Amino acid sequence: MGKVKTENKKVGLLDRVLNSVERVGNKLPDPVTIFFILCGVIFVLSAIISSQDVSAIHPSTGEKIIAINLLTKEQLKIFLGSIVSNFQSFAPLGLVLVTMLGAGIAEKTGLMEVLMKQSS
């Protein structure tokens, strides 16, 4: 078998940093998975913190705010019952969903590839 020549190009600092960011990013799970993991962490932390009777004082009103265990039956009912209204009242969500839908359609139809080729 013949030897394959490889060029030893000097890789700059920026390229090394970007390559390492890409490697780490490729190892991350799907964003939806990260969201659900973080939700689970918040639920567990709420149970731990509420069991310690942690509270804080609201800086503007002076009202005492007590940590609540989100894993109780009544809190889970409130959480699950208000999911839709929470998402509906979050104004940026509509814009993000429409933008992602448009980007997904452009990608699947090949428009993004054509635009990338035309721009170079």
Backbone as CSV, one residue per row, in Angstrom:
resi,resn,N_x,N_y,N_z,CA_x,CA_y,CA_z,C_x,C_y,C_z
1,MET,0.835,-1.182,0.000,0.000,0.000,0.000,0.873,1.235,0.000
2,GLY,0.438,2.216,-0.752,1.179,3.480,-0.816,0.902,4.335,0.399
3,LYS,1.846,5.194,0.688,1.687,6.099,1.817,0.802,7.273,1.404
4,VAL,-0.020,7.672,2.308,-0.865,8.836,2.075,-0.208,10.024,2.746
5,LYS,0.031,11.063,1.954,0.644,12.261,2.528,-0.419,13.096,3.226
6,THR,-0.065,13.523,4.382,-0.955,14.440,5.088,-0.215,15.745,5.281
7,GLU,-0.932,16.812,5.051,-0.318,18.122,5.232,-0.453,18.518,6.691
8,ASN,0.620,19.006,7.225,0.609,19.489,8.594,0.402,20.993,8.586
9,LYS,-0.847,21.375,8.529,-1.159,22.795,8.566,-1.129,23.256,10.010
10,LYS,-0.615,24.441,10.218,-0.599,24.999,11.557,-2.005,25.528,11.863
11,VAL,-2.576,25.011,12.928,-3.915,25.400,13.313,-3.818,26.538,14.318
12,GLY,-4.523,27.623,14.017,-4.487,28.792,14.883,-5.260,28.583,16.176
13,LEU,-5.083,29.505,17.087,-5.730,29.431,18.392,-7.251,29.453,18.248
14,LEU,-7.762,30.332,17.400,-9.211,30.421,17.212,-9.773,29.115,16.671
15,ASP,-9.090,28.501,15.710,-9.552,27.220,15.160,-9.548,26.124,16.227
16,ARG,-8.529,26.110,17.065,-8.470,25.107,18.140,-9.618,25.300,19.125
17,VAL,-9.880,26.559,19.476,-10.974,26.847,20.408,-12.306,26.433,19.797
18,LEU,-12.531,26.804,18.536,-13.781,26.453,17.866,-13.933,24.943,17.709
19,ASN,-12.838,24.250,17.419,-12.884,22.785,17.308,-13.251,22.141,18.644
20,SER,-12.697,22.672,19.733,-13.015,22.105,21.048,-14.455,22.419,21.444
21,VAL,-14.943,23.607,21.100,-16.346,23.943,21.371,-17.255,23.009,20.583
22,GLU,-16.902,22.720,19.332,-17.697,21.814,18.509,-17.714,20.406,19.089
23,ARG,-16.552,19.923,19.551,-16.496,18.585,20.137,-17.390,18.483,21.368
24,VAL,-17.314,19.495,22.241,-18.137,19.494,23.449,-19.617,19.596,23.074
25,GLY,-19.937,20.467,22.124,-21.324,20.630,21.687,-21.904,19.368,21.089
26,ASN,-21.090,18.611,20.366,-21.564,17.365,19.765,-21.856,16.296,20.807
27,LYS,-21.236,16.410,21.978,-21.458,15.424,23.039,-22.700,15.741,23.871
28,LEU,-23.231,16.966,23.744,-24.405,17.343,24.520,-25.648,16.619,24.015
29,PRO,-26.564,16.324,24.913,-27.822,15.707,24.460,-28.710,16.730,23.755
30,ASP,-29.810,16.259,23.225,-30.783,17.093,22.549,-31.289,18.184,23.504
31,PRO,-31.579,19.412,23.026,-32.057,20.481,23.914,-33.316,20.115,24.697
32,VAL,-34.200,19.339,24.103,-35.410,18.920,24.823,-35.027,18.038,26.008
33,THR,-34.048,17.180,25.816,-33.577,16.321,26.902,-32.957,17.166,28.013
34,ILE,-32.158,18.155,27.627,-31.552,19.047,28.627,-32.649,19.767,29.407
35,PHE,-33.698,20.236,28.720,-34.811,20.924,29.368,-35.463,20.022,30.416
36,PHE,-35.748,18.775,30.051,-36.404,17.867,30.990,-35.483,17.499,32.156
37,ILE,-34.195,17.371,31.893,-33.241,17.099,32.983,-33.229,18.263,33.965
38,LEU,-33.177,19.490,33.433,-33.163,20.666,34.309,-34.479,20.807,35.076
39,CYS,-35.595,20.448,34.448,-36.883,20.453,35.166,-36.826,19.480,36.331
40,GLY,-36.292,18.291,36.096,-36.159,17.304,37.162,-35.277,17.796,38.294
41,VAL,-34.185,18.455,37.938,-33.279,18.999,38.954,-34.007,20.042,39.799
42,ILE,-34.789,20.912,39.156,-35.538,21.940,39.881,-36.554,21.300,40.831
43,PHE,-37.254,20.261,40.364,-38.235,19.582,41.214,-37.557,18.973,42.439
44,VAL,-36.438,18.299,42.233,-35.727,17.667,43.355,-35.167,18.727,44.303
45,LEU,-34.578,19.793,43.745,-34.054,20.869,44.600,-35.158,21.527,45.411
46,SER,-36.330,21.685,44.807,-37.437,22.301,45.552,-37.827,21.436,46.747
47,ALA,-37.797,20.121,46.565,-38.127,19.224,47.672,-37.085,19.328,48.783
48,ILE,-35.819,19.368,48.399,-34.743,19.443,49.398,-34.772,20.782,50.121
49,ILE,-34.892,21.869,49.355,-34.845,23.198,49.959,-36.069,23.455,50.829
50,SER,-37.251,22.999,50.391,-38.453,23.218,51.209,-38.400,22.411,52.502
51,SER,-37.743,21.265,52.472,-37.634,20.466,53.698,-36.733,21.136,54.732
52,GLN,-35.902,22.057,54.280,-35.009,22.790,55.188,-35.638,24.098,55.680
53,ASP,-36.897,24.347,55.289,-37.626,25.571,55.670,-36.880,26.836,55.257
54,VAL,-36.380,26.843,54.048,-35.660,28.007,53.531,-36.666,29.070,53.113
55,SER,-36.353,30.317,53.422,-37.202,31.429,53.013,-36.325,32.633,52.695
56,ALA,-36.946,33.615,52.045,-36.235,34.842,51.697,-37.206,35.999,51.829
57,ILE,-36.653,37.186,51.917,-37.464,38.396,51.999,-37.423,39.090,50.643
58,HIS,-38.620,39.378,50.099,-38.701,40.088,48.816,-38.161,41.499,49.028
59,PRO,-37.173,41.932,48.192,-36.516,43.218,48.445,-37.438,44.437,48.329
60,SER,-38.430,44.414,47.448,-39.256,45.618,47.303,-40.472,45.631,48.214
61,THR,-41.057,44.474,48.443,-42.279,44.451,49.257,-42.022,44.076,50.710
62,GLY,-40.887,43.459,50.977,-40.593,43.016,52.339,-41.353,41.755,52.725
63,GLU,-42.048,41.154,51.763,-42.831,39.949,52.009,-41.905,38.737,52.142
64,LYS,-42.259,37.845,53.059,-41.480,36.620,53.248,-41.906,35.599,52.198
65,ILE,-40.935,35.040,51.462,-41.192,34.047,50.426,-40.636,32.713,50.916
66,ILE,-41.508,31.716,50.952,-41.137,30.406,51.486,-40.968,29.426,50.324
67,ALA,-39.934,28.603,50.383,-39.704,27.579,49.359,-40.806,26.533,49.430
68,ILE,-41.285,26.128,48.248,-42.386,25.168,48.150,-41.880,23.892,47.478
69,ASN,-42.304,22.751,48.006,-41.969,21.458,47.421,-42.843,21.233,46.190
70,LEU,-42.249,21.229,45.012,-42.994,21.061,43.767,-43.378,19.613,43.491
71,LEU,-42.925,18.693,44.336,-43.241,17.276,44.136,-44.461,16.812,44.918
72,THR,-45.131,17.723,45.620,-46.357,17.330,46.316,-47.484,17.186,45.301
73,LYS,-48.523,16.454,45.693,-49.641,16.190,44.791,-50.300,17.488,44.324
74,GLU,-50.556,18.395,45.245,-51.238,19.638,44.866,-50.369,20.526,43.976
75,GLN,-49.075,20.578,44.220,-48.188,21.398,43.377,-48.039,20.799,41.984
76,LEU,-48.009,19.476,41.886,-47.954,18.841,40.565,-49.243,19.097,39.786
77,LYS,-50.397,19.112,40.484,-51.664,19.438,39.829,-51.640,20.870,39.290
78,ILE,-51.150,21.796,40.091,-51.049,23.195,39.658,-50.103,23.313,38.475
79,PHE,-48.963,22.648,38.557,-47.961,22.701,37.490,-48.529,22.151,36.178
80,LEU,-49.085,20.960,36.233,-49.604,20.327,35.014,-50.834,21.045,34.482
81,GLY,-51.632,21.620,35.370,-52.825,22.334,34.947,-52.550,23.673,34.302
82,SER,-51.385,24.248,34.567,-51.081,25.585,34.029,-50.005,25.583,32.948
83,ILE,-49.614,24.415,32.461,-48.555,24.348,31.448,-48.946,25.123,30.195
84,VAL,-50.139,24.885,29.687,-50.561,25.529,28.442,-50.640,27.030,28.613
85,SER,-51.254,27.501,29.683,-51.375,28.951,29.880,-50.014,29.600,30.101
86,ASN,-49.089,28.897,30.742,-47.739,29.445,30.911,-47.053,29.644,29.565
87,PHE,-47.149,28.656,28.695,-46.523,28.780,27.377,-47.237,29.816,26.522
88,GLN,-48.552,29.902,26.629,-49.296,30.887,25.844,-48.974,32.305,26.279
89,SER,-48.726,32.513,27.549,-48.460,33.862,28.036,-46.995,34.271,27.858
90,PHE,-46.138,33.368,27.421,-44.731,33.688,27.205,-44.567,34.216,25.784
91,ALA,-44.520,35.553,25.655,-44.573,36.220,24.349,-43.493,35.763,23.364
92,PRO,-42.221,35.625,23.748,-41.197,35.261,22.760,-41.373,33.862,22.171
93,LEU,-42.140,33.005,22.816,-42.284,31.633,22.349,-42.886,31.569,20.956
94,GLY,-43.898,32.390,20.679,-44.530,32.394,19.358,-43.545,32.732,18.265
95,LEU,-42.750,33.771,18.493,-41.746,34.185,17.514,-40.714,33.088,17.291
96,VAL,-40.264,32.468,18.364,-39.261,31.403,18.254,-39.828,30.211,17.495
97,LEU,-41.077,29.820,17.804,-41.677,28.679,17.120,-41.849,28.933,15.627
98,VAL,-42.314,30.127,15.270,-42.485,30.458,13.852,-41.141,30.489,13.143
99,THR,-40.129,31.066,13.780,-38.788,31.130,13.189,-38.214,29.734,12.994
100,MET,-38.341,28.877,13.996,-37.814,27.519,13.884,-38.576,26.706,12.842
101,LEU,-39.867,26.929,12.744,-40.658,26.246,11.727,-40.196,26.658,10.333
102,GLY,-39.995,27.961,10.135,-39.502,28.458,8.845,-38.117,27.928,8.519
103,ALA,-37.232,27.906,9.514,-35.878,27.401,9.283,-35.901,25.908,8.968
104,GLY,-36.764,25.167,9.646,-36.868,23.729,9.384,-37.383,23.442,7.983
105,ILE,-38.388,24.210,7.544,-38.918,24.036,6.185,-37.860,24.410,5.153
106,ALA,-37.149,25.513,5.400,-36.096,25.934,4.465,-34.991,24.890,4.376
107,GLU,-34.670,24.250,5.492,-33.623,23.223,5.493,-34.085,21.981,4.738
108,LYS,-35.300,21.524,5.006,-35.804,20.299,4.375,-36.036,20.459,2.877
109,THR,-36.371,21.661,2.437,-36.621,21.879,1.009,-35.346,22.150,0.225
110,GLY,-34.239,22.341,0.925,-32.970,22.585,0.246,-32.656,24.062,0.066
111,LEU,-33.542,24.941,0.506,-33.318,26.376,0.347,-32.071,26.840,1.089
112,MET,-31.849,26.335,2.292,-30.672,26.745,3.070,-29.378,26.369,2.357
113,GLU,-29.337,25.177,1.788,-28.137,24.721,1.079,-27.864,25.621,-0.118
114,VAL,-28.918,25.958,-0.866,-28.752,26.833,-2.032,-28.271,28.218,-1.600
115,LEU,-28.860,28.745,-0.535,-28.436,30.058,-0.044,-26.983,30.059,0.414
116,MET,-26.558,28.990,1.057,-25.164,28.892,1.524,-24.212,28.834,0.328
117,LYS,-24.585,28.075,-0.703,-23.735,27.977,-1.885,-23.666,29.307,-2.626
118,GLN,-24.793,30.013,-2.695,-24.833,31.296,-3.402,-24.062,32.378,-2.655
119,SER,-23.998,32.281,-1.346,-23.329,33.321,-0.565,-21.811,33.195,-0.597
120,SER,-21.282,32.039,-0.982,-19.817,31.886,-0.984,-19.205,32.223,-2.315
